[in-house]
Amino acid sequence: MYSLHHEKTRSEFAKGGLAMGVNHVSLSEQIREWILQRIGGGDFGPGDRIVETSVARELQVSPIPVREAIRELAAIVMANHD
């Protein structure tokens, strides 16, 4: 099991049972946080590719919010690089 905002299980992720409570965190934001957790945990290292279809399959979601999450992360990295 992985930790994704309030310790949701894979089946809860697939059913849309993620943190859709009071703060209405978007799916792409939750995926972004999941990716960051995986980076922090050493699952993704420097130079590793984060393949949107693989992440989507693992999380049982559409590739679209995964693509958005990866783009958001890339924008953050670029903004902090300057």
Sequence and secondary structure as in RCSB ss.txt:
>XXXX:A:sequence
MYSLHHEKTRSEFAKGGLAMGVNHVSLSEQIREWILQRIGGGDFGPGDRIVETSVARELQVSPIPVREAIRELAA
IVMANHD
>XXXX:A:secstr
    TTT  HHHHHTT SS STT   HHHHHHHHHHHHHHTTSS TT    HHHHHHHHTS HHHHHHHHHHHHH
HHHHHH 
